[in-house]
Structures are given as C-alpha cells and as structure tokens.
Amino acid sequence: MSKVIACIDTFNHTAETVCDYAAWSSQQMQAPLVILHILEKADKPAKANLSGNIGLGTREHLLDELSQLDEQRSKIIKEQGRLMLQDAKQRVTDAGINTAETLQLHGDLIESLSDQEGDIRLLVMGREGSHENSASHIGTHLESVIRTMHRPMLITMGDFRVPERFLIAYDGSATTKKVVDMVASSPLFKGIPCTLLTIGADTNTLREELKAAASKLEKAGFDVTQEIRAGDVDKVINATVKELNIDLLVMGAYGHSRIRQFLVGSTTTKLLQNSQIPVLLLR
C-alpha cells in the first residue's frame, strides 16, 4: 500500500490531468508513481455465425482469417497502449517525476484494480471516460470502481491546478471522523489551508463536533476554517467551493449498507457529476 497509481485509458486531456494530479500527489507523499493502462478483453466473433450452407473448407478459411484479424487487432491495441504510456511517462517526467513506472495489464478493469489494491496508496482516475461527451458525465466504470475499491481515490476533472485550499465535507459520522484522521496523518495536504464544512442547523452540539474535528487538524499543523451552513448537501458544497475558491474537495465515499448507499451514495454521485474541482474520496 505504497504507490500512487494513475489509471488512464487513452492519452487525451482527461489523461493529462490525471497524470498531473498523480505527479503532484506522488511528490507530496514521496510515494512511487505508476501509470497504469488496462486492456480490457474484447469479445471475439462467434463461430456459430459461420454455419449454414457455407462449405466446411470455406468456414475454416473464414475462421482462420477472423483469428488472424483478431490477433492483428490485439497487437495494434497493445502497441497503441504502449505509446500512450510512453507519452504519459514523459508528461510526469516533465513535471519532475523521474522514477515513474508504466504498467499495462490485460483483463477486466475492476478485477485488475482489485489485484493491485494491496500496492495502492492513492488511485487517481479521470471522471470522464475516453468515450464520454458530457464534461460532467461519470465514466462508464468509475462508479463501480469507487464502490469496489477500498483505497483513497482522487477523481480528476478539468485542468490541473496546484491545490491552495481544500475543503472537507464533514457530517460527524464515523466515516467523516475517519476522513479527518486520514487527512491529519497524511502528507498530501501538508501546508495547505483547510475549510471544514458541516451542513445542518447551527446547534451547540454541531459546533462542538466541528470544533473537535478542527482541533485534530490544527494539532497536525493545518490552518483550519470552520463553516456551518444549511441547505441541500450538493448545492451547499458547490456554492461554498465557488465562494471560497476551493481547489479540492475531500469527502467520504459510498457507504456499504443499502440504506446508506441510497442516502449518501446518490449525493456522492451528484457531487461527482456537478463538481468543477477534483474530489478525493476516502473510506
């Protein structure tokens, strides 16, 4: 559990941003950086489709040709991925990471990432997949990855910007208390001012909970601003981000229970869809 993994599927602007944030994270945490590309298994033509009145020799000839074409396609895709990883490595090298590794795997995305989970300290992925048109569209596999993985995930979008202020969405739950502990003990945000935001009615109990969380961060050396605001979670967070010029949002990921997934998971998805800044999801 020591590496920053930058997962990319094509070298476009999304991948460039992933590489930039991964390089920054690697430098902040003094952790090795690996750029990962996963070649997912492609469906092969069904042999049954060549049955019928075609002669046996013709069927075998067509199957051989299809097999050769499939092999050529696989070689081309593999080479394309190798060149993409080469470009990505050059980008992080330009950002000051001279020891980055590249890794190309074959197989299912979720299974491949799960196999690597023991070595992941931070997984960095882009919000949009390579075939998504909408700037706020969550990539096809991203939500499944978030629900499956149990490592910190940094979801990137837009252009890279060195974080100068980050915000923690805090609700006093065991999950967000753990989020505060993880941030306090990590070098990722050292020296960066923090805003601790709680959404709800301004009560003495809520103030005390927020004060206790802020105290942990302050003891770890953080400059902390406390905010209590009322309203819909996603709207308040987005408004606060814009008002305070926040560069990065930190929050708990989807819950495990079905009830919590319904109540919290939908908010997580909505925030990811509407966010204009990177989101660090912690469990």
C-alpha positions in Angstrom: 0.0 0.0 0.0 2.7 2.5 -1.0 2.2 3.6 -4.6 0.3 6.3 -6.4 -1.5 4.7 -9.3 -2.6 6.9 -12.3 -5.1 4.9 -14.3 -5.7 6.0 -17.9 -7.4 4.5 -20.9 -6.3 6.9 -23.6 -4.0 9.8 -23.8 -6.4 12.8 -24.0 -6.9 15.9 -21.9 -8.5 13.8 -19.1 -5.4 11.5 -19.0 -3.1 14.6 -19.0 -5.0 15.9 -15.9 -4.8 12.5 -14.2 -1.0 12.4 -14.8 -0.6 16.0 -13.5 -2.5 15.3 -10.2 -0.8 11.9 -9.8 2.6 13.5 -10.2 1.7 16.2 -7.7 0.4 13.6 -5.2 3.5 11.5 -5.7 5.7 14.4 -4.8 3.6 15.5 -1.8 3.6 12.0 -0.3 7.1 11.0 -1.5 5.4 7.8 -2.9 6.4 5.9 -6.1 4.2 6.7 -9.2 2.9 4.0 -11.5 1.0 4.8 -14.7 -1.5 2.0 -15.4 -3.3 1.1 -18.6 -5.7 -1.8 -18.6 -6.5 -3.6 -21.9 -10.0 -5.0 -21.4 -10.8 -8.2 -23.1 -12.6 -7.8 -26.4 -15.5 -10.0 -27.5 -14.5 -12.4 -30.2 -16.7 -13.3 -33.2 -19.0 -16.3 -32.5 -18.0 -19.3 -34.6 -21.7 -20.3 -34.8 -22.4 -17.4 -37.1 -20.4 -19.1 -39.8 -22.7 -22.1 -40.0 -25.4 -22.7 -42.7 -24.9 -23.6 -46.3 -21.2 -22.5 -46.4 -18.9 -25.4 -47.1 -16.7 -26.8 -44.4 -13.5 -25.6 -46.1 -14.8 -22.1 -46.6 -15.9 -21.9 -42.9 -12.5 -23.0 -41.7 -10.8 -20.4 -44.1 -13.0 -17.6 -42.7 -12.4 -18.7 -39.1 -8.6 -18.6 -39.8 -8.9 -15.1 -41.3 -11.0 -13.9 -38.4 -8.5 -15.3 -36.0 -5.6 -13.5 -37.8 -7.5 -10.2 -37.9 -8.3 -10.5 -34.1 -4.6 -11.2 -33.4 -3.5 -8.2 -35.5 -6.1 -6.0 -33.8 -4.8 -7.1 -30.4 -1.2 -6.3 -31.4 -2.2 -2.8 -32.6 -4.2 -2.0 -29.5 -1.3 -3.2 -27.3 1.2 -1.1 -29.2 -1.2 1.9 -29.1 -1.3 1.5 -25.3 2.4 1.2 -25.1 2.8 4.5 -26.9 0.2 6.1 -24.8 2.0 5.1 -21.6 5.2 6.4 -23.1 3.6 9.8 -23.6 2.1 9.8 -20.1 5.5 8.9 -18.6 7.1 11.8 -20.5 4.4 14.2 -19.1 5.1 13.2 -15.4 8.9 13.3 -16.1 8.4 16.9 -17.3 6.6 17.5 -14.0 9.6 16.4 -12.1 9.0 12.6 -11.5 12.0 10.8 -12.9 11.3 7.4 -11.5 7.7 6.8 -12.7 6.9 3.3 -13.9 4.4 2.2 -16.5 2.3 -0.9 -16.4 0.0 -2.5 -19.0 -2.4 -5.2 -17.9 -4.9 -7.4 -19.8 -8.3 -8.1 -18.3 -11.3 -6.7 -16.6 -10.9 -3.2 -15.1 -12.4 -3.9 -11.7 -10.6 -7.3 -11.3 -7.3 -5.8 -12.4 -7.5 -2.9 -10.0 -8.6 -5.3 -7.2 -5.5 -7.3 -7.8 -3.4 -4.2 -7.5 -5.2 -2.9 -4.4 -2.6 -4.1 -1.9 0.0 -1.8 -3.5 -2.2 1.3 -3.9 -1.8 4.2 -1.6 -3.8 6.6 -3.8 -5.7 5.7 -7.0 -6.1 8.6 -9.5 -8.7 8.4 -12.2 -10.5 10.9 -14.5 -14.2 11.5 -14.1 -14.9 11.2 -17.8 -14.2 8.0 -19.7 -12.5 8.2 -23.2 -15.8 7.9 -25.0 -17.9 10.3 -22.8 -19.1 13.5 -24.5 -20.5 15.4 -21.5 -18.0 17.3 -19.3 -20.0 16.2 -16.2 -20.6 12.6 -17.3 -19.2 10.0 -15.0 -17.1 7.4 -16.9 -18.8 4.1 -17.5 -16.8 2.1 -15.0 -15.9 4.8 -12.5 -18.9 4.4 -10.1 -18.2 0.6 -10.0 -14.6 1.2 -9.2 -15.5 3.6 -6.4 -17.9 1.1 -4.8 -15.4 -1.8 -5.2 -12.1 -0.3 -4.1 -11.2 0.4 -0.5 -8.3 2.7 -1.1 -8.3 6.5 -1.4 -9.4 7.7 -4.8 -8.7 11.1 -6.4 -11.2 11.8 -9.1 -9.9 14.5 -11.5 -11.7 16.8 -14.0 -10.9 20.0 -15.9 -7.4 21.4 -15.9 -4.7 20.7 -13.3 -4.2 23.4 -10.6 -1.9 23.0 -7.6 -4.3 23.0 -4.6 -4.1 26.1 -2.5 -7.1 25.4 -0.3 -9.1 22.2 0.2 -12.5 21.5 1.8 -13.6 18.6 3.9 -17.3 17.8 3.9 -17.9 16.7 7.5 -21.1 15.3 8.9 -19.9 13.9 12.3 -20.4 10.3 11.2 -17.8 7.6 11.8 -16.8 7.8 8.2 -16.1 11.5 8.2 -14.3 11.3 11.5 -12.0 8.7 9.9 -11.6 11.1 6.9 -10.3 13.8 9.3 -7.9 11.3 10.9 -6.6 10.2 7.5 -6.1 13.8 6.3 -4.4 14.8 9.6 -1.9 11.9 9.3 -1.2 12.2 5.6 1.5 14.4 4.0 -0.7 15.0 0.9 -2.2 18.3 2.1 0.6 19.5 4.5 0.9 23.3 4.4 -2.4 23.8 2.6 -5.2 25.7 4.4 -8.4 23.6 5.1 -12.0 24.5 5.3 -14.1 22.2 7.4 -17.7 22.3 6.3 -20.8 20.9 8.1 -24.2 21.2 6.6 -27.2 21.4 9.1 -28.8 23.5 11.8 -26.3 25.6 13.7 -26.6 24.0 17.2 -24.2 23.8 20.1 -23.8 20.0 19.5 -22.9 20.5 15.9 -20.4 23.3 16.8 -18.7 21.0 19.4 -18.4 18.2 16.9 -16.9 20.6 14.3 -14.6 22.1 16.9 -13.3 18.7 17.8 -12.6 17.8 14.2 -10.9 21.1 13.6 -8.7 20.6 16.7 -7.4 17.3 15.3 -6.4 19.0 12.1 -4.9 22.0 13.9 -2.7 19.8 16.1 -1.4 18.2 12.9 -0.4 21.7 11.7 -3.3 22.7 9.5 -4.7 26.2 9.2 -8.5 25.4 9.6 -11.6 27.5 8.9 -14.9 26.1 10.2 -18.2 26.6 8.4 -21.7 25.6 9.3 -24.3 26.1 6.6 -27.9 25.0 5.9 -29.4 23.6 2.8 -29.1 20.7 0.3 -25.8 19.0 0.6 -24.7 19.1 -3.0 -25.9 22.7 -3.5 -24.2 24.0 -0.4 -20.9 22.2 -1.1 -20.8 23.5 -4.7 -21.7 27.1 -3.5 -19.1 27.0 -0.8 -16.4 25.7 -3.2 -17.1 28.6 -5.5 -17.4 31.3 -2.8 -14.2 30.3 -1.0 -12.2 29.4 -4.2 -11.7 25.8 -3.0 -9.3 23.8 -5.2 -10.0 20.2 -4.0 -12.9 18.5 -2.2 -12.4 15.7 0.4 -15.3 13.5 1.4 -16.3 10.0 2.4 -17.1 7.6 -0.4 -20.2 5.5 -0.8 -21.4 3.7 2.3 -21.6 -0.1 2.5 -25.2 -0.6 3.6 -28.1 -0.4 1.2 -29.7 2.4 3.2 -26.5 4.4 3.3 -25.9 3.8 -0.4 -29.3 5.2 -1.1 -29.0 8.2 1.2 -25.3 9.0 0.7 -24.4 7.3 -2.5 -26.7 9.4 -4.5 -25.2 12.6 -3.1 -21.7 11.3 -3.9 -22.7 10.6 -7.5 -24.4 14.0 -7.8 -21.3 15.8 -6.4 -19.0 14.0 -8.8 -21.3 14.9 -11.7 -21.5 18.6 -10.8 -18.1 19.2 -9.3 -15.7 21.6 -11.1 -12.8 20.6 -8.9 -11.1 17.2 -8.1 -12.7 15.1 -5.4 -10.7 12.9 -3.0 -12.9 10.0 -1.8 -11.9 8.3 1.4 -13.4 5.3 3.3 
